């Protein structure tokens, strides 16, 4: 009997993802923090652009943690809970939980590799940067 094989994040992949997020932030003329966590929620890569504010550093890490913790984009949360008052008011008190856009899970096929979180722009800009970073995965298949 052999053990199942699973894809994992690598240093090389994380560095490329950080670079791609920065490239997108420069296009959008924003200063961001980017956090990438592994499938256990452990910080794997982090970068705060020159001139980026301090508080978004923690927000980016929380977005990445939330994305990997549930395997869904952080921006999907509000729509799922907005009509459920008990959940809406309760889940936001969960440590490190973030329910606004800018966090994306990192998948390779069905394997959840980790999460990426971006903070420093608007929700939409943060998410654009996170999606740009994820585009690196598509280039690996080509």
C-alpha positions as CSV (number, residue, x, y, z in Angstrom):
1,X,0.0,0.0,0.0
2,X,1.4,3.4,-0.9
3,X,0.5,6.8,0.6
4,X,-1.5,9.2,-1.4
5,X,0.5,12.0,-3.1
6,X,-0.3,15.6,-2.5
7,X,0.9,18.8,-4.1
8,X,2.6,21.3,-1.8
9,X,3.7,24.9,-1.9
10,X,7.3,25.5,-2.6
11,X,9.6,28.5,-2.0
12,X,10.0,29.1,-5.7
13,X,6.2,29.2,-6.3
14,X,5.6,31.4,-3.3
15,X,8.2,33.9,-4.5
16,X,6.7,34.0,-7.9
17,X,3.2,34.6,-6.4
18,X,4.5,37.5,-4.2
19,X,6.1,39.1,-7.3
20,X,3.0,38.8,-9.4
21,X,0.8,40.4,-6.6
22,X,3.3,43.2,-6.4
23,X,3.3,43.7,-10.1
24,X,-0.5,44.0,-10.1
25,X,-0.4,46.4,-7.1
26,X,2.0,48.6,-9.1
27,X,-0.4,48.6,-12.0
28,X,-3.2,49.7,-9.7
29,X,-1.0,52.3,-8.0
30,X,-1.5,50.9,-4.5
31,X,0.8,49.7,-1.7
32,X,-0.1,46.3,-0.3
33,X,0.9,43.6,2.1
34,X,0.7,40.0,0.8
35,X,0.7,36.9,3.0
36,X,0.8,33.3,1.8
37,X,0.1,30.4,4.2
38,X,0.5,26.7,3.8
39,X,-2.3,24.2,4.1
40,X,-1.9,24.2,7.9
41,X,-2.3,28.0,8.1
42,X,1.4,28.6,8.8
43,X,2.9,31.7,7.3
44,X,5.0,30.7,4.3
45,X,5.7,34.0,2.6
46,X,5.0,37.6,3.5
47,X,5.9,41.0,1.9
48,X,4.9,44.5,2.8
49,X,5.6,46.9,-0.1
50,X,7.6,50.0,0.6
51,X,5.2,52.7,1.8
52,X,2.4,50.2,2.7
53,X,0.6,50.9,5.9
54,X,1.2,48.7,9.0
55,X,-2.3,47.4,9.9
56,X,-2.9,45.8,6.5
57,X,0.0,43.4,7.3
58,X,-2.2,41.6,9.9
59,X,-5.3,41.8,7.8
60,X,-3.5,40.1,4.9
61,X,-2.4,37.3,7.1
62,X,-5.9,36.9,8.5
63,X,-7.3,36.8,5.0
64,X,-4.9,34.1,3.9
65,X,-5.7,32.1,7.1
66,X,-9.4,32.3,6.5
67,X,-9.1,31.3,2.9
68,X,-7.2,28.1,3.7
69,X,-9.3,27.4,6.8
70,X,-12.4,27.0,4.8
71,X,-11.1,26.6,1.2
72,X,-13.2,29.4,-0.2
73,X,-12.5,33.0,-1.1
74,X,-13.0,35.4,1.8
75,X,-15.2,37.6,-0.3
76,X,-17.8,34.8,-0.5
77,X,-18.5,34.8,3.2
78,X,-20.8,37.8,3.5
79,X,-23.2,36.5,0.8
80,X,-23.4,33.2,2.6
81,X,-24.2,34.7,6.0
82,X,-25.9,38.1,5.4
83,X,-29.4,36.6,5.9
84,X,-28.4,34.6,9.0
85,X,-28.1,37.1,11.8
86,X,-26.8,34.6,14.4
87,X,-24.0,33.5,12.1
88,X,-23.3,37.0,10.8
89,X,-22.9,38.4,14.2
90,X,-21.2,35.4,15.7
91,X,-18.6,34.3,13.1
92,X,-17.0,37.6,12.9
93,X,-15.8,37.1,16.5
94,X,-13.9,34.0,15.5
95,X,-10.2,34.7,15.9
96,X,-8.6,35.6,12.6
97,X,-11.8,35.3,10.6
98,X,-12.2,37.7,7.7
99,X,-15.4,38.1,5.7
100,X,-14.3,40.7,3.1
101,X,-12.6,40.2,-0.2
102,X,-8.8,39.8,-0.8
103,X,-8.2,36.3,0.5
104,X,-8.1,33.3,-1.9
105,X,-7.5,29.6,-1.3
106,X,-4.6,28.1,-3.3
107,X,-5.6,24.9,-5.1
108,X,-3.7,22.5,-7.4
109,X,-6.5,20.4,-8.8
110,X,-8.4,19.1,-5.7
111,X,-5.4,19.7,-3.4
112,X,-5.7,22.7,-1.1
113,X,-2.2,24.0,-0.8
114,X,-2.7,27.1,1.2
115,X,-4.1,30.6,1.1
116,X,-3.2,34.0,-0.1
117,X,-4.3,37.3,1.5
118,X,-3.8,40.8,0.3
119,X,-4.6,44.1,2.0
120,X,-3.9,47.7,1.4
121,X,-6.2,48.7,-1.4
122,X,-10.0,48.4,-1.7
123,X,-11.5,45.0,-1.4
124,X,-11.7,44.8,-5.2
125,X,-8.1,45.8,-5.6
126,X,-6.9,43.4,-3.0
127,X,-8.7,40.6,-4.7
128,X,-7.3,41.5,-8.1
129,X,-3.8,41.3,-6.6
130,X,-4.6,37.9,-5.0
131,X,-6.0,36.6,-8.3
132,X,-3.0,37.8,-10.2
133,X,-0.8,35.9,-7.8
134,X,-2.9,32.7,-8.4
135,X,-2.4,33.1,-12.1
136,X,1.2,31.8,-11.5
137,X,-0.3,28.4,-11.0
138,X,-1.8,28.4,-14.5
139,X,1.5,29.1,-16.1
140,X,2.9,25.9,-14.4
141,X,0.5,23.7,-16.4
142,X,1.6,25.1,-19.7
